[in-house]
């Protein structure tokens, strides 16, 4: 939880919470973070988000 009670309340109403740890590496956000760290010159776009959600981000097919 944060030190902002208004924010905490809003997140509780929305059914969410702020994490104080990094996301799991096998989660979509974790995959995006790992990909971005490994590819600092790449600008993430919707395609990257879709691939992260599908679990295919950074995978090479057909090789």
N, CA, C, O and CB atoms as a CASP TS submission, in Angstrom:
PFRMAT TS
TARGET T0000
AUTHOR 0000-0000-0000
METHOD Language model
MODEL 1
PARENT N/A
ATOM      1  N   UNK     1       0.830  -1.179   0.000  1.00  0.00           N
ATOM      2  CA  UNK     1       0.000   0.000   0.000  1.00  0.00           C
ATOM      3  C   UNK     1       0.878   1.247   0.000  1.00  0.00           C
ATOM      4  O   UNK     1       2.033   1.232   0.425  1.00  0.00           O
ATOM      5  CB  UNK     1      -0.946  -0.005   1.206  1.00  0.00           C
ATOM      6  N   UNK     2       0.281   2.318  -0.492  1.00  0.00           N
ATOM      7  CA  UNK     2       1.024   3.573  -0.548  1.00  0.00           C
ATOM      8  C   UNK     2       0.756   4.394   0.701  1.00  0.00           C
ATOM      9  O   UNK     2       0.029   3.961   1.595  1.00  0.00           O
ATOM     10  CB  UNK     2       0.650   4.374  -1.807  1.00  0.00           C
ATOM     11  N   UNK     3       1.333   5.557   0.757  1.00  0.00           N
ATOM     12  CA  UNK     3       1.089   6.478   1.869  1.00  0.00           C
ATOM     13  C   UNK     3      -0.047   7.439   1.548  1.00  0.00           C
ATOM     14  O   UNK     3      -0.320   8.354   2.325  1.00  0.00           O
ATOM     15  CB  UNK     3       2.358   7.263   2.202  1.00  0.00           C
ATOM     16  N   UNK     4      -0.707   7.244   0.418  1.00  0.00           N
ATOM     17  CA  UNK     4      -1.799   8.112  -0.031  1.00  0.00           C
ATOM     18  C   UNK     4      -3.118   7.372   0.191  1.00  0.00           C
ATOM     19  O   UNK     4      -3.476   6.490  -0.590  1.00  0.00           O
ATOM     20  CB  UNK     4      -1.625   8.520  -1.544  1.00  0.00           C
ATOM     21  N   UNK     5      -3.838   7.729   1.254  1.00  0.00           N
ATOM     22  CA  UNK     5      -5.072   7.004   1.587  1.00  0.00           C
ATOM     23  C   UNK     5      -6.152   7.191   0.526  1.00  0.00           C
ATOM     24  O   UNK     5      -6.956   6.284   0.308  1.00  0.00           O
ATOM     25  CB  UNK     5      -5.602   7.464   2.941  1.00  0.00           C
ATOM     26  N   UNK     6      -6.189   8.354  -0.144  1.00  0.00           N
ATOM     27  CA  UNK     6      -7.160   8.557  -1.220  1.00  0.00           C
ATOM     28  C   UNK     6      -6.886   7.601  -2.378  1.00  0.00           C
ATOM     29  O   UNK     6      -7.808   6.999  -2.929  1.00  0.00           O
ATOM     30  CB  UNK     6      -7.123  10.017  -1.712  1.00  0.00           C
ATOM     31  N   UNK     7      -5.618   7.469  -2.740  1.00  0.00           N
ATOM     32  CA  UNK     7      -5.244   6.554  -3.803  1.00  0.00           C
ATOM     33  C   UNK     7      -5.555   5.123  -3.393  1.00  0.00           C
ATOM     34  O   UNK     7      -6.111   4.362  -4.184  1.00  0.00           O
ATOM     35  CB  UNK     7      -3.759   6.704  -4.153  1.00  0.00           C
ATOM     36  N   UNK     8      -5.207   4.751  -2.180  1.00  0.00           N
ATOM     37  CA  UNK     8      -5.493   3.398  -1.698  1.00  0.00           C
ATOM     38  C   UNK     8      -6.983   3.094  -1.761  1.00  0.00           C
ATOM     39  O   UNK     8      -7.383   2.000  -2.159  1.00  0.00           O
ATOM     40  CB  UNK     8      -4.985   3.224  -0.266  1.00  0.00           C
ATOM     41  N   UNK     9      -7.805   4.066  -1.366  1.00  0.00           N
ATOM     42  CA  UNK     9      -9.248   3.870  -1.395  1.00  0.00           C
ATOM     43  C   UNK     9      -9.742   3.703  -2.837  1.00  0.00           C
ATOM     44  O   UNK     9     -10.546   2.814  -3.120  1.00  0.00           O
ATOM     45  CB  UNK     9      -9.962   5.054  -0.717  1.00  0.00           C
ATOM     46  N   UNK    10      -9.262   4.556  -3.743  1.00  0.00           N
ATOM     47  CA  UNK    10      -9.673   4.469  -5.145  1.00  0.00           C
ATOM     48  C   UNK    10      -9.278   3.127  -5.748  1.00  0.00           C
ATOM     49  O   UNK    10     -10.054   2.521  -6.487  1.00  0.00           O
ATOM     50  CB  UNK    10      -9.053   5.612  -5.958  1.00  0.00           C
ATOM     51  N   UNK    11      -8.082   2.666  -5.435  1.00  0.00           N
ATOM     52  CA  UNK    11      -7.639   1.369  -5.943  1.00  0.00           C
ATOM     53  C   UNK    11      -8.484   0.239  -5.359  1.00  0.00           C
ATOM     54  O   UNK    11      -8.811  -0.716  -6.063  1.00  0.00           O
ATOM     55  CB  UNK    11      -6.154   1.145  -5.618  1.00  0.00           C
ATOM     56  N   UNK    12      -8.836   0.338  -4.086  1.00  0.00           N
ATOM     57  CA  UNK    12      -9.660  -0.680  -3.456  1.00  0.00           C
ATOM     58  C   UNK    12     -11.035  -0.732  -4.124  1.00  0.00           C
ATOM     59  O   UNK    12     -11.557  -1.815  -4.391  1.00  0.00           O
ATOM     60  CB  UNK    12      -9.800  -0.406  -1.947  1.00  0.00           C
ATOM     61  N   UNK    13     -11.612   0.423  -4.391  1.00  0.00           N
ATOM     62  CA  UNK    13     -12.917   0.479  -5.056  1.00  0.00           C
ATOM     63  C   UNK    13     -12.823  -0.136  -6.455  1.00  0.00           C
ATOM     64  O   UNK    13     -13.740  -0.825  -6.902  1.00  0.00           O
ATOM     65  CB  UNK    13     -13.426   1.943  -5.143  1.00  0.00           C
ATOM     66  N   UNK    14     -11.711   0.119  -7.137  1.00  0.00           N
ATOM     67  CA  UNK    14     -11.514  -0.411  -8.482  1.00  0.00           C
ATOM     68  C   UNK    14     -11.111  -1.875  -8.481  1.00  0.00           C
ATOM     69  O   UNK    14     -11.033  -2.498  -9.540  1.00  0.00           O
ATOM     70  CB  UNK    14     -10.472   0.396  -9.204  1.00  0.00           C
ATOM     71  N   UNK    15     -10.852  -2.432  -7.302  1.00  0.00           N
ATOM     72  CA  UNK    15     -10.434  -3.833  -7.219  1.00  0.00           C
ATOM     73  C   UNK    15      -8.992  -4.047  -7.617  1.00  0.00           C
ATOM     74  O   UNK    15      -8.633  -5.114  -8.113  1.00  0.00           O
ATOM     75  CB  UNK    15     -11.311  -4.680  -8.081  1.00  0.00           C
ATOM     76  N   UNK    16      -8.160  -3.038  -7.403  1.00  0.00           N
ATOM     77  CA  UNK    16      -6.750  -3.119  -7.769  1.00  0.00           C
ATOM     78  C   UNK    16      -5.886  -2.741  -6.576  1.00  0.00           C
ATOM     79  O   UNK    16      -6.394  -2.307  -5.542  1.00  0.00           O
ATOM     80  CB  UNK    16      -6.441  -2.206  -8.973  1.00  0.00           C
ATOM     81  N   UNK    17      -4.598  -2.908  -6.724  1.00  0.00           N
ATOM     82  CA  UNK    17      -3.659  -2.465  -5.693  1.00  0.00           C
ATOM     83  C   UNK    17      -2.323  -2.157  -6.335  1.00  0.00           C
ATOM     84  O   UNK    17      -2.004  -2.684  -7.401  1.00  0.00           O
ATOM     85  CB  UNK    17      -3.498  -3.535  -4.584  1.00  0.00           C
ATOM     86  N   UNK    18      -1.551  -1.319  -5.701  1.00  0.00           N
ATOM     87  CA  UNK    18      -0.207  -1.012  -6.172  1.00  0.00           C
ATOM     88  C   UNK    18       0.733  -2.105  -5.696  1.00  0.00           C
ATOM     89  O   UNK    18       0.731  -2.483  -4.524  1.00  0.00           O
ATOM     90  CB  UNK    18       0.263   0.386  -5.673  1.00  0.00           C
ATOM     91  N   UNK    19       1.527  -2.598  -6.616  1.00  0.00           N
ATOM     92  CA  UNK    19       2.507  -3.623  -6.253  1.00  0.00           C
ATOM     93  C   UNK    19       3.787  -2.935  -5.803  1.00  0.00           C
ATOM     94  O   UNK    19       4.171  -1.903  -6.354  1.00  0.00           O
ATOM     95  CB  UNK    19       2.786  -4.591  -7.447  1.00  0.00           C
ATOM     96  N   UNK    20       4.438  -3.502  -4.814  1.00  0.00           N
ATOM     97  CA  UNK    20       5.717  -2.951  -4.387  1.00  0.00           C
ATOM     98  C   UNK    20       6.869  -3.869  -4.785  1.00  0.00           C
ATOM     99  O   UNK    20       8.004  -3.690  -4.345  1.00  0.00           O
ATOM    100  CB  UNK    20       5.720  -2.726  -2.875  1.00  0.00           C
ATOM    101  N   UNK    21       6.555  -4.855  -5.627  1.00  0.00           N
ATOM    102  CA  UNK    21       7.566  -5.760  -6.167  1.00  0.00           C
ATOM    103  C   UNK    21       7.404  -5.799  -7.688  1.00  0.00           C
ATOM    104  O   UNK    21       6.324  -5.504  -8.199  1.00  0.00           O
ATOM    105  CB  UNK    21       7.438  -7.198  -5.543  1.00  0.00           C
ATOM    106  N   UNK    22       8.448  -6.154  -8.403  1.00  0.00           N
ATOM    107  CA  UNK    22       8.341  -6.250  -9.860  1.00  0.00           C
ATOM    108  C   UNK    22       7.344  -7.347 -10.253  1.00  0.00           C
ATOM    109  O   UNK    22       7.115  -8.282  -9.486  1.00  0.00           O
ATOM    110  CB  UNK    22       9.729  -6.533 -10.489  1.00  0.00           C
ATOM    111  N   UNK    23       6.756  -7.232 -11.442  1.00  0.00           N
ATOM    112  CA  UNK    23       5.826  -8.271 -11.883  1.00  0.00           C
ATOM    113  C   UNK    23       6.566  -9.579 -12.167  1.00  0.00           C
ATOM    114  O   UNK    23       7.767  -9.582 -12.435  1.00  0.00           O
ATOM    115  CB  UNK    23       5.062  -7.810 -13.136  1.00  0.00           C
ATOM    116  N   UNK    24       5.842 -10.664 -12.105  1.00  0.00           N
ATOM    117  CA  UNK    24       6.435 -11.972 -12.423  1.00  0.00           C
ATOM    118  C   UNK    24       6.942 -11.953 -13.861  1.00  0.00           C
ATOM    119  O   UNK    24       6.272 -11.406 -14.737  1.00  0.00           O
ATOM    120  CB  UNK    24       5.400 -13.127 -12.218  1.00  0.00           C
ATOM    121  N   UNK    25       8.110 -12.540 -14.122  1.00  0.00           N
ATOM    122  CA  UNK    25       8.677 -12.499 -15.473  1.00  0.00           C
ATOM    123  C   UNK    25       7.802 -13.183 -16.524  1.00  0.00           C
ATOM    124  O   UNK    25       7.916 -12.885 -17.713  1.00  0.00           O
ATOM    125  CB  UNK    25      10.037 -13.141 -15.467  1.00  0.00           C
ATOM    126  N   UNK    26       6.935 -14.095 -16.096  1.00  0.00           N
ATOM    127  CA  UNK    26       6.074 -14.784 -17.061  1.00  0.00           C
ATOM    128  C   UNK    26       4.714 -14.108 -17.222  1.00  0.00           C
ATOM    129  O   UNK    26       3.840 -14.636 -17.909  1.00  0.00           O
ATOM    130  CB  UNK    26       5.876 -16.227 -16.636  1.00  0.00           C
ATOM    131  N   UNK    27       4.524 -12.939 -16.592  1.00  0.00           N
ATOM    132  CA  UNK    27       3.297 -12.164 -16.771  1.00  0.00           C
ATOM    133  C   UNK    27       3.472 -11.257 -17.988  1.00  0.00           C
ATOM    134  O   UNK    27       4.605 -10.991 -18.388  1.00  0.00           O
ATOM    135  CB  UNK    27       2.960 -11.325 -15.487  1.00  0.00           C
ATOM    136  N   UNK    28       2.378 -10.776 -18.586  1.00  0.00           N
ATOM    137  CA  UNK    28       2.532  -9.865 -19.730  1.00  0.00           C
ATOM    138  C   UNK    28       3.394  -8.643 -19.415  1.00  0.00           C
ATOM    139  O   UNK    28       4.247  -8.269 -20.220  1.00  0.00           O
ATOM    140  CB  UNK    28       1.171  -9.406 -20.202  1.00  0.00           C
ATOM    141  N   UNK    29       3.184  -8.022 -18.267  1.00  0.00           N
ATOM    142  CA  UNK    29       3.997  -6.851 -17.918  1.00  0.00           C
ATOM    143  C   UNK    29       5.446  -7.254 -17.675  1.00  0.00           C
ATOM    144  O   UNK    29       6.365  -6.532 -18.062  1.00  0.00           O
ATOM    145  CB  UNK    29       3.427  -6.148 -16.672  1.00  0.00           C
ATOM    146  N   UNK    30       5.653  -8.389 -17.043  1.00  0.00           N
ATOM    147  CA  UNK    30       7.015  -8.877 -16.826  1.00  0.00           C
ATOM    148  C   UNK    30       7.731  -9.146 -18.136  1.00  0.00           C
ATOM    149  O   UNK    30       8.909  -8.821 -18.284  1.00  0.00           O
ATOM    150  CB  UNK    30       6.996 -10.139 -15.985  1.00  0.00           C
ATOM    151  N   UNK    31       7.013  -9.746 -19.099  1.00  0.00           N
ATOM    152  CA  UNK    31       7.607 -10.002 -20.412  1.00  0.00           C
ATOM    153  C   UNK    31       7.969  -8.687 -21.105  1.00  0.00           C
ATOM    154  O   UNK    31       9.032  -8.575 -21.716  1.00  0.00           O
ATOM    155  CB  UNK    31       6.638 -10.821 -21.293  1.00  0.00           C
ATOM    156  N   UNK    32       7.080  -7.692 -21.007  1.00  0.00           N
ATOM    157  CA  UNK    32       7.374  -6.392 -21.616  1.00  0.00           C
ATOM    158  C   UNK    32       8.597  -5.747 -20.985  1.00  0.00           C
ATOM    159  O   UNK    32       9.443  -5.194 -21.687  1.00  0.00           O
ATOM    160  CB  UNK    32       6.173  -5.461 -21.488  1.00  0.00           C
ATOM    161  N   UNK    33       8.692  -5.814 -19.670  1.00  0.00           N
ATOM    162  CA  UNK    33       9.837  -5.210 -18.974  1.00  0.00           C
ATOM    163  C   UNK    33      11.142  -5.892 -19.375  1.00  0.00           C
ATOM    164  O   UNK    33      12.147  -5.221 -19.611  1.00  0.00           O
ATOM    165  CB  UNK    33       9.647  -5.297 -17.448  1.00  0.00           C
ATOM    166  N   UNK    34      11.131  -7.218 -19.452  1.00  0.00           N
ATOM    167  CA  UNK    34      12.335  -7.950 -19.851  1.00  0.00           C
ATOM    168  C   UNK    34      12.719  -7.637 -21.293  1.00  0.00           C
ATOM    169  O   UNK    34      13.893  -7.439 -21.604  1.00  0.00           O
ATOM    170  CB  UNK    34      12.123  -9.457 -19.681  1.00  0.00           C
ATOM    171  N   UNK    35      11.710  -7.596 -22.175  1.00  0.00           N
ATOM    172  CA  UNK    35      11.969  -7.283 -23.575  1.00  0.00           C
ATOM    173  C   UNK    35      12.539  -5.876 -23.718  1.00  0.00           C
ATOM    174  O   UNK    35      13.501  -5.669 -24.456  1.00  0.00           O
ATOM    175  CB  UNK    35      10.686  -7.422 -24.401  1.00  0.00           C
ATOM    176  N   UNK    36      11.954  -4.912 -23.019  1.00  0.00           N
ATOM    177  CA  UNK    36      12.424  -3.531 -23.091  1.00  0.00           C
ATOM    178  C   UNK    36      13.852  -3.406 -22.561  1.00  0.00           C
ATOM    179  O   UNK    36      14.658  -2.657 -23.114  1.00  0.00           O
ATOM    180  CB  UNK    36      11.487  -2.609 -22.302  1.00  0.00           C
ATOM    181  N   UNK    37      14.160  -4.126 -21.510  1.00  0.00           N
ATOM    182  CA  UNK    37      15.516  -4.077 -20.954  1.00  0.00           C
ATOM    183  C   UNK    37      16.532  -4.680 -21.919  1.00  0.00           C
ATOM    184  O   UNK    37      17.660  -4.197 -22.020  1.00  0.00           O
ATOM    185  CB  UNK    37      15.569  -4.816 -19.610  1.00  0.00           C
ATOM    186  N   UNK    38      16.135  -5.729 -22.625  1.00  0.00           N
ATOM    187  CA  UNK    38      17.040  -6.394 -23.560  1.00  0.00           C
ATOM    188  C   UNK    38      17.125  -5.672 -24.902  1.00  0.00           C
ATOM    189  O   UNK    38      18.063  -5.898 -25.667  1.00  0.00           O
ATOM    190  CB  UNK    38      16.594  -7.823 -23.779  1.00  0.00           C
ATOM    191  N   UNK    39      16.153  -4.806 -25.194  1.00  0.00           N
ATOM    192  CA  UNK    39      16.092  -4.094 -26.471  1.00  0.00           C
ATOM    193  C   UNK    39      15.867  -2.603 -26.230  1.00  0.00           C
ATOM    194  O   UNK    39      14.813  -2.077 -26.588  1.00  0.00           O
ATOM    195  CB  UNK    39      14.969  -4.672 -27.367  1.00  0.00           C
ATOM    196  N   UNK    40      16.837  -1.912 -25.630  1.00  0.00           N
ATOM    197  CA  UNK    40      16.621  -0.519 -25.226  1.00  0.00           C
ATOM    198  C   UNK    40      16.368   0.440 -26.390  1.00  0.00           C
ATOM    199  O   UNK    40      15.815   1.519 -26.174  1.00  0.00           O
ATOM    200  CB  UNK    40      17.805  -0.041 -24.452  1.00  0.00           C
ATOM    201  N   UNK    41      16.753   0.083 -27.608  1.00  0.00           N
ATOM    202  CA  UNK    41      16.543   0.971 -28.751  1.00  0.00           C
ATOM    203  C   UNK    41      15.188   0.757 -29.421  1.00  0.00           C
ATOM    204  O   UNK    41      14.857   1.453 -30.381  1.00  0.00           O
ATOM    205  CB  UNK    41      17.645   0.770 -29.764  1.00  0.00           C
ATOM    206  N   UNK    42      14.411  -0.191 -28.928  1.00  0.00           N
ATOM    207  CA  UNK    42      13.102  -0.492 -29.505  1.00  0.00           C
ATOM    208  C   UNK    42      12.020   0.299 -28.787  1.00  0.00           C
ATOM    209  O   UNK    42      11.958   0.315 -27.557  1.00  0.00           O
ATOM    210  CB  UNK    42      12.804  -2.002 -29.429  1.00  0.00           C
ATOM    211  N   UNK    43      11.168   0.956 -29.568  1.00  0.00           N
ATOM    212  CA  UNK    43      10.015   1.651 -29.010  1.00  0.00           C
ATOM    213  C   UNK    43       8.852   0.662 -28.973  1.00  0.00           C
ATOM    214  O   UNK    43       8.428   0.154 -30.011  1.00  0.00           O
ATOM    215  CB  UNK    43       9.652   2.932 -29.848  1.00  0.00           C
ATOM    216  N   UNK    44       8.346   0.398 -27.789  1.00  0.00           N
ATOM    217  CA  UNK    44       7.243  -0.549 -27.662  1.00  0.00           C
ATOM    218  C   UNK    44       5.979   0.036 -28.278  1.00  0.00           C
ATOM    219  O   UNK    44       5.689   1.223 -28.129  1.00  0.00           O
ATOM    220  CB  UNK    44       7.004  -0.913 -26.184  1.00  0.00           C
ATOM    221  N   UNK    45       5.231  -0.821 -28.974  1.00  0.00           N
ATOM    222  CA  UNK    45       3.975  -0.387 -29.580  1.00  0.00           C
ATOM    223  C   UNK    45       2.888  -1.431 -29.307  1.00  0.00           C
ATOM    224  O   UNK    45       3.096  -2.380 -28.551  1.00  0.00           O
ATOM    225  CB  UNK    45       4.149  -0.160 -31.111  1.00  0.00           C
ATOM    226  N   UNK    46       1.736  -1.236 -29.932  1.00  0.00           N
ATOM    227  CA  UNK    46       0.608  -2.148 -29.695  1.00  0.00           C
ATOM    228  C   UNK    46       0.935  -3.585 -30.043  1.00  0.00           C
ATOM    229  O   UNK    46       0.466  -4.511 -29.382  1.00  0.00           O
ATOM    230  CB  UNK    46      -0.593  -1.705 -30.490  1.00  0.00           C
ATOM    231  N   UNK    47       1.738  -3.777 -31.080  1.00  0.00           N
ATOM    232  CA  UNK    47       2.123  -5.130 -31.464  1.00  0.00           C
ATOM    233  C   UNK    47       2.887  -5.836 -30.358  1.00  0.00           C
ATOM    234  O   UNK    47       2.682  -7.024 -30.110  1.00  0.00           O
ATOM    235  CB  UNK    47       2.958  -5.097 -32.726  1.00  0.00           C
ATOM    236  N   UNK    48       3.766  -5.102 -29.697  1.00  0.00           N
ATOM    237  CA  UNK    48       4.512  -5.687 -28.579  1.00  0.00           C
ATOM    238  C   UNK    48       3.568  -6.057 -27.438  1.00  0.00           C
ATOM    239  O   UNK    48       3.727  -7.099 -26.803  1.00  0.00           O
ATOM    240  CB  UNK    48       5.594  -4.709 -28.078  1.00  0.00           C
ATOM    241  N   UNK    49       2.584  -5.191 -27.183  1.00  0.00           N
ATOM    242  CA  UNK    49       1.618  -5.466 -26.115  1.00  0.00           C
ATOM    243  C   UNK    49       0.841  -6.734 -26.447  1.00  0.00           C
ATOM    244  O   UNK    49       0.665  -7.606 -25.596  1.00  0.00           O
ATOM    245  CB  UNK    49       0.646  -4.265 -25.919  1.00  0.00           C
ATOM    246  N   UNK    50       0.378  -6.829 -27.691  1.00  0.00           N
ATOM    247  CA  UNK    50      -0.370  -8.032 -28.111  1.00  0.00           C
ATOM    248  C   UNK    50       0.489  -9.291 -27.950  1.00  0.00           C
ATOM    249  O   UNK    50       0.016 -10.316 -27.459  1.00  0.00           O
ATOM    250  CB  UNK    50      -0.838  -7.894 -29.586  1.00  0.00           C
ATOM    251  N   UNK    51       1.741  -9.202 -28.365  1.00  0.00           N
ATOM    252  CA  UNK    51       2.640 -10.350 -28.241  1.00  0.00           C
ATOM    253  C   UNK    51       2.877 -10.703 -26.776  1.00  0.00           C
ATOM    254  O   UNK    51       2.933 -11.883 -26.430  1.00  0.00           O
ATOM    255  CB  UNK    51       3.976 -10.060 -28.936  1.00  0.00           C
ATOM    256  N   UNK    52       3.017  -9.707 -25.920  1.00  0.00           N
ATOM    257  CA  UNK    52       3.221  -9.977 -24.492  1.00  0.00           C
ATOM    258  C   UNK    52       1.998 -10.673 -23.908  1.00  0.00           C
ATOM    259  O   UNK    52       2.129 -11.611 -23.121  1.00  0.00           O
ATOM    260  CB  UNK    52       3.510  -8.667 -23.722  1.00  0.00           C
ATOM    261  N   UNK    53       0.812 -10.215 -24.293  1.00  0.00           N
ATOM    262  CA  UNK    53      -0.422 -10.854 -23.807  1.00  0.00           C
ATOM    263  C   UNK    53      -0.542 -12.282 -24.313  1.00  0.00           C
ATOM    264  O   UNK    53      -1.035 -13.156 -23.600  1.00  0.00           O
ATOM    265  CB  UNK    53      -1.650 -10.048 -24.239  1.00  0.00           C
ATOM    266  N   UNK    54      -0.091 -12.523 -25.548  1.00  0.00           N
ATOM    267  CA  UNK    54      -0.159 -13.858 -26.143  1.00  0.00           C
ATOM    268  C   UNK    54       0.964 -14.763 -25.661  1.00  0.00           C
ATOM    269  O   UNK    54       0.913 -15.977 -25.860  1.00  0.00           O
ATOM    270  CB  UNK    54      -0.115 -13.756 -27.651  1.00  0.00           C
ATOM    271  N   UNK    55       1.978 -14.182 -25.029  1.00  0.00           N
ATOM    272  CA  UNK    55       3.112 -14.978 -24.571  1.00  0.00           C
ATOM    273  C   UNK    55       4.133 -15.249 -25.646  1.00  0.00           C
ATOM    274  O   UNK    55       4.961 -16.149 -25.497  1.00  0.00           O
ATOM    275  CB  UNK    55       2.633 -16.268 -24.024  1.00  0.00           C
ATOM    276  N   UNK    56       4.096 -14.480 -26.746  1.00  0.00           N
ATOM    277  CA  UNK    56       5.005 -14.716 -27.872  1.00  0.00           C
ATOM    278  C   UNK    56       6.047 -13.620 -28.039  1.00  0.00           C
ATOM    279  O   UNK    56       6.826 -13.667 -28.991  1.00  0.00           O
ATOM    280  CB  UNK    56       4.215 -14.847 -29.145  1.00  0.00           C
ATOM    281  N   UNK    57       6.086 -12.650 -27.158  1.00  0.00           N
ATOM    282  CA  UNK    57       7.015 -11.536 -27.287  1.00  0.00           C
ATOM    283  C   UNK    57       8.460 -12.021 -27.199  1.00  0.00           C
ATOM    284  O   UNK    57       8.848 -12.693 -26.243  1.00  0.00           O
ATOM    285  CB  UNK    57       6.741 -10.485 -26.206  1.00  0.00           C
ATOM    286  N   UNK    58       9.247 -11.668 -28.214  1.00  0.00           N
ATOM    287  CA  UNK    58      10.661 -12.028 -28.226  1.00  0.00           C
ATOM    288  C   UNK    58      10.958 -13.409 -28.758  1.00  0.00           C
ATOM    289  O   UNK    58      12.120 -13.803 -28.854  1.00  0.00           O
ATOM    290  CB  UNK    58      11.202 -11.922 -26.869  1.00  0.00           C
ATOM    291  N   UNK    59       9.915 -14.154 -29.106  1.00  0.00           N
ATOM    292  CA  UNK    59      10.137 -15.496 -29.656  1.00  0.00           C
ATOM    293  C   UNK    59      10.300 -15.400 -31.159  1.00  0.00           C
ATOM    294  O   UNK    59       9.632 -14.605 -31.820  1.00  0.00           O
ATOM    295  CB  UNK    59       8.970 -16.452 -29.295  1.00  0.00           C
ATOM    296  N   UNK    60      11.190 -16.215 -31.688  1.00  0.00           N
ATOM    297  CA  UNK    60      11.402 -16.272 -33.129  1.00  0.00           C
ATOM    298  C   UNK    60      10.790 -17.576 -33.624  1.00  0.00           C
ATOM    299  O   UNK    60      11.046 -18.652 -33.084  1.00  0.00           O
ATOM    300  CB  UNK    60      12.931 -16.175 -33.500  1.00  0.00           C
ATOM    301  N   UNK    61       9.984 -17.450 -34.653  1.00  0.00           N
ATOM    302  CA  UNK    61       9.320 -18.623 -35.209  1.00  0.00           C
ATOM    303  C   UNK    61       9.967 -18.975 -36.553  1.00  0.00           C
ATOM    304  O   UNK    61      10.438 -18.104 -37.284  1.00  0.00           O
ATOM    305  CB  UNK    61       7.788 -18.368 -35.376  1.00  0.00           C
ATOM    306  N   UNK    62       9.974 -20.254 -36.848  1.00  0.00           N
ATOM    307  CA  UNK    62      10.476 -20.709 -38.133  1.00  0.00           C
ATOM    308  C   UNK    62      11.988 -20.806 -38.209  1.00  0.00           C
ATOM    309  O   UNK    62      12.529 -21.002 -39.298  1.00  0.00           O
ATOM    310  CB  UNK    62       9.997 -19.805 -39.194  1.00  0.00           C
ATOM    311  N   UNK    63      12.691 -20.677 -37.089  1.00  0.00           N
ATOM    312  CA  UNK    63      14.143 -20.809 -37.163  1.00  0.00           C
ATOM    313  C   UNK    63      14.617 -22.042 -36.443  1.00  0.00           C
ATOM    314  O   UNK    63      15.817 -22.311 -36.405  1.00  0.00           O
ATOM    315  CB  UNK    63      14.820 -19.588 -36.588  1.00  0.00           C
TER
END
